[in-house]
Amino acid sequence: MGGTTVCVGAPALEEGISLPNVVLFAATEKKLCGCLLGSSNSIYEIPRLIRLWRQGLLSMEEMITSRRPLSEINEGFDDLANSRGIRTVIEI
């Protein structure tokens, strides 16, 4: 009984979702919710994170696991598709 499924990311606007046997889904008290950008309030969070970074309290460099030249952008997308690394910066 119970459980939560979280839809993460942003599919194309025309994409849909279908729940087979929605009555069973509801009867077993399942939950379905979405999450975009970590469900953050970006109007508040982005300026706060920039402030912390400027104060030296947040290291952005530690969040970058790879840097690639623009000529390796396809390899960067391959890393993304295969869940390699946290953040890749494409340098031009």
Secondary structure as GFF3:
##gff-version 3
##sequence-region A 1 92
A	DSSP	beta_strand	4	8	.	.	.	ID=ss1
A	DSSP	alpha_helix	22	27	.	.	.	ID=ss2
A	DSSP	beta_strand	31	35	.	.	.	ID=ss3
A	DSSP	three_ten_helix	37	39	.	.	.	ID=ss4
A	DSSP	alpha_helix	42	54	.	.	.	ID=ss5
A	DSSP	three_ten_helix	61	63	.	.	.	ID=ss6
A	DSSP	beta_strand	66	69	.	.	.	ID=ss7
A	DSSP	three_ten_helix	70	72	.	.	.	ID=ss8
A	DSSP	alpha_helix	73	81	.	.	.	ID=ss9
A	DSSP	beta_strand	88	91	.	.	.	ID=ss10
###
